[in-house]
Amino acid sequence: MARSSRPATRDGDATTKTDRWGRKLSFADITFDDCVTQTVRTSLETDSTWSVDEPTFDFWEAVLLGKPIDEFRPLAARTLVFWVNVFNNWLKMRPGPGMKPPHTINGLELQDILKISPREQALKIMRVFDPQGSRLLDSEGRTTSVLSRIKVVPVEIMTVGVFLSPLIISKNKLKFMFGLFDEDDSGCLDEHQFLSYWKAWAIGMGKVFAVKPPSVDDFRHSVRAMYVRLSLEASKRLKQLALDSGASRAAILEAIRNKQSQQSKPETPKCKKNQVVSYNILEEMTIGDSSTAEPQFFMPNMAMLRFCPARATGSEEAFVENFENLTHSAPVPVPTELARVHAVDLPNRVEVVLVRDIYDDIAYGGSDDVERAVEASPLFKFVDYNFQRRLAITFQEAGLVFRQSAGLFGFLRKMYPKALPRHFRLFQQWIDEYDALAEHELQAIDAAQALGTYQSTSRKPIIPFRDLEIIKQEFEKLDTAGIGAIPFQVISDYLGTDCCEIASKYDLDADAHVGLAEFCRMMCPAEYRLPDMDSVGRRLFGTLLDMAAREGRHSFSKRKSAFETKGSDAKIVEASSFEAMLEAVPEDVWAQWQEVFDSLDRDGDDKVHLSDLLVSGALSEEVSRFVIKYLDPESPDEFTRKSFNAAMLKAHGYRKRVSQLDIR
C-alpha cells in the first residue's frame, strides 16, 4: 500500500506547521520534525511500498505537542487503586462464569463502574468517548433513556486513563494495559491481542486529544513486522542456547512445546496458534534499554516518555504500589497505596551529600561549628539558608552521643522525619553517585590522553620506503634460520639489551621470537610511523577515540552538574539518547567494519585480543589498552565483535538496520 512518504503542507498553514514542528518537545531535546523524519526513514527502510499518511502525523502531533481536552479532567490523574477498582467493577458485568465482560457499555453502566463524584463528572467522560451519543444530553436532557443510549468502550477508557496518569509508574501502566487484553491470563500477548491493545489506545487517545486516530492498517503493519522479527529473534536465541549448553535438538523442541503450552491459547480449528510475546519483552521494547533503539515503535515510545511520571532520570519510587498483574478469572487484589511525601519534606541530592560530609566532620572530627563546616564545603553555594538552619538545629538537638550512635541515616531520619525507607535507598544512591565522580573524571582524562596520543602519532610522517626496506633487509640478515622470526637472544645481542625487556615490549604473540612486524615496530625511528598506522582500521579507531573523549567530557560534566544546582533534576531527555532516530548503517559501511574486525581476529574466535591489536600495528600499546578497556570494561585484554560493532555504530552516528535489531 503506497502513500506519500512525508505529509504535505496545506495552503495557509505552512508557516504555522513549520513553526510548531520546529520547536523542541517539552520533554526531550528534539523537535517533532525530527520525529517525523525518523518515522519516514524507518518506513522506507523496512518497506519502501509502505509509508505513513498525513492524518497519522496530525495524530502524533496532538499526542506529543498538545494536551487532553478539558472534559477528560475527571480521569486525568487517577491512581492505580482507582483503575483496579474500575476493572473489577467491569468484570462484575460478565453475564456468567467463564464469559467475557461487555465490550461496550451504556452511560448508566459507566457511572456504575467509575463511581466518581459528583456523578455529573461521568457525563463529561461520556462526551469524550461517545461525542455523538452525548449530544442527546443537550437535546433531550439527562434522562435514564438518554443515558442508556450512550455507548462507550471500557477498555479504551481504562487504557487511556492509566496511560495518561502521572500517578502510576510506567512499569505498572504497562502491566495494567497489557493485562486488559491478555484475556487468558498467560502473561503474554499474541499478535492479535497486541494489535487490539494498540487499536484501543489509539482510538482512546484520539478522543482525548480530539484528533483522528491513525489507520488501523498502520498499526497492523508495524505489529506484524515486529512479531516476525521477535519470532526470528526467539529462534536465534534457542539455537544459541543449544550451542552454548550442548543441548540436544530433542531437548530444544521439548522446551518449545512446554513454552507454547504455558503461554498460548488452546488451539482450535477456528483459532490458529500465533507467536506470543511476554510482558517482559514488550516492556523492554517500550520503556527498557531497547526502547530508545526501537525504530518501529518510536512514536508510541515517545508518547510513553512524555507521560511517564519520572520522564528522565528522576526516581519513580514515590509512585510504587504492590501491583502484580490484572487477571480476568477473578477480582484483582486492590494495591496498597503508599504514603505520599511532599518534596518540601525531603532533601535534594546536593543536601544529602552535604549532610554526609558535615556529619562525618562533626560526629567524628570533634568540631561543633556547623556553620563553618558548611561554608568550607564546595557544595555550600548550592544550598539555601533554610537548609543550613535545619542542619544546625538537628545537630544541636541530636547531641554527641546520638550523632555517634545513630549513624548518618539515623541523623537524616531525625532531620527529615517524613522520609520513608525507599527515600533512604535513593539517598544512598546519590551518595554513591557523588563518590563516583572522581572515577568518572579519571575516565574522561584517560580518554583525552588516548586521543592525544593517537593524534600525535597521526601527525608523524610515514617512514620513507627506503628506510623501511633497510629495516626489512636487516631483519633478513638476523633471521639466519629463514623462519620469518628472530630468537630473543639474537635480538638481545644485536641491540645490547636484556631479553626480558624485549619480551615485555615486542613479543606480542608470546612465541619467544620477534617477527617482521614486531621488528619493524622496534626499529622504526620515533619521528616516523609505520604504513600500518595509516589503515582503514586505524581511522575507524580514531573516530572511536574522538567519540570516547567527547563522551567522557560530557558524561563527567553532566554527572557533576547534578550536584551543582539548587533546583530539581532536569526533565529533558537529550537527543543523543534516541538511538532510533539515527540513520540505519549502510550495508557497505557495515561490511567494511566486519572486514576490519576479521583482519584483527587472527584465530577467528570473534574476539580481538590485545596481542591481535598490537600485531596489527594500527595503534600504539597505550592506545590499544585504552580501546580494549573502553570497548569491554569487564575484559582487560580483549573485546568482542558485538562490542566493536556497538561502538562503531555509536562513534559514526548510525543505528543497526531493523533486520539486525535484537532485544537486549
Buried (B, 14 or more C-beta within 10 A) or exposed (E): EEBEBBBEBEEEEEEEBEEBBEEEBEBBBBBBBBBBBBBBBBBBBBBEEBBBBBBBBBBBBBBBBBEBBEBBEBBBEBBBBBBBBBBBBBBEBEEEEEEEBBEEBBBEBBBBBBEBEEEEBBBBBBBBBBEEBBEBBEEEEEEEEBBEBBBBBBBBBBBBBBBBBEBBBBBBBBBBBBBBBBBBEBBBBBBBBBBBBBBBBBBBBBBBBBBBBBBEEBBBBBBEBBBEBBBEBBEEEBEEBBEEEEBEEEEBEEBEEEBEEEBBBEEEEEEEEBBBBBBEBBBBBBBBEBBBBBBBBBBBBBBBBBBBBBBBEBBBBBBBBEBEBBBBEEEBEBBEBBEEBEEEEBBBBBBBBBBBBBBEBBBEEEEEEBEEBBEEBEBEEBBEEEBBEBBBEBBEEBEEEBBEEBEBBBBBBBBBEEBBEBBBEBBBBBBEBBEEBEEBBEBBBBBBBBBEBBEEBEEBEBBEEEEBEEBEEBBEEBBEEEEEBBBBEBBBEBEEEEBEEBBEBBBBBEEEBBBBBBBBBBBBEEEBBBEBBEBEBBEBBBBBBBBBBBBBBEBBEEBEEBBEEEEEBBEBBEBBBBBBBBEBBEEEEBEBBEEBBEBBBBEEEEBBBBBBBBBBBBBBBBBBBBBBBBBBEEBEBBBBBEBBBEBBBBBBEBBBBBEEBBBE
